[in-house]
Amino acid sequence: MKINKLTIRGYQYAYLDLGQGIPWLFIHGFPLNHRMWLPVAERMQGAVRAIVPDLRGFGQSEASPGIVTMADFADDLAGLLDALGIRQPAIICGLSMGGYIAFEFWFRHRERVAGLVLCDTRAAADTPEMAQHRQATAERVLQEGPAFLAEAMLPRLIGPATFHQQPELAQQLRQQIESANPAGVAAAARGMAQRRDMQPALSQITCPSLVLVGSQDVISPPAEMRAMAEAIPKARFVEIPDAGHIAPLENPGLVTAAFLEFLDQVASAGEK
Ligand code: MLT
């Protein structure tokens, strides 16, 4: 599959551009890359134009030093849509850190959002302890590289059912984490530590929204995601059985079915 490259706001961005239809932007989690979305994006390309970037500092996209905030990522992605000539509202879909960025995209560019898809993510900001932990992670990854992150995160990323039934997925995620660029990981960790609390804004999200979570997600648990969905006026809530935090990679078939149903909802909202 051909990965494209473009310079966005001074940094080289790598991305896939698959299929035709309403634009659907897939935003990956931390510290992964566009590959986590591939099984779903490939299934969706008959119905949508799937734009699947590596965020700044991840995968094959260029890193910038210091800190990259969720607002920086959101503005990069708006710049990517501009560079691709996409002016019509798009579906903005993010997982975990990608969800923080999707929220921020809505906050800053809401006229460009046809629908919001929030997967395995959180609306709350970091507690001071979490923020401090992220600063420590940033220092450590710059000193010793990302391998320790794979050890720390992997058992929490995918559910126990996936661990047993699809052990190759754990390997694939390990490879994504271990090959991550330390500068990109550190900058995003610092950015996540500073992200805004979206909870007070949830009631203002009036576009069609889908909140999706793996039933075994221990990072953004189903109860928290359900509460998020209840706070967003037009949100649907979908729980994917036997999946953890990376539900779209663990069960791409069910996640694609939920996304296609949501697409119908967005299309009928557009017709009204
Ligand atoms: C992610 O999957 O993107 C991370 O778990 C997000 C986070 O560390 O808050």
Residues whose N, C-alpha, C, O or C-beta is under 5 A from the ligand:
A	BS01	MLT	G29 F30 L95 S96 M97 G98 I219
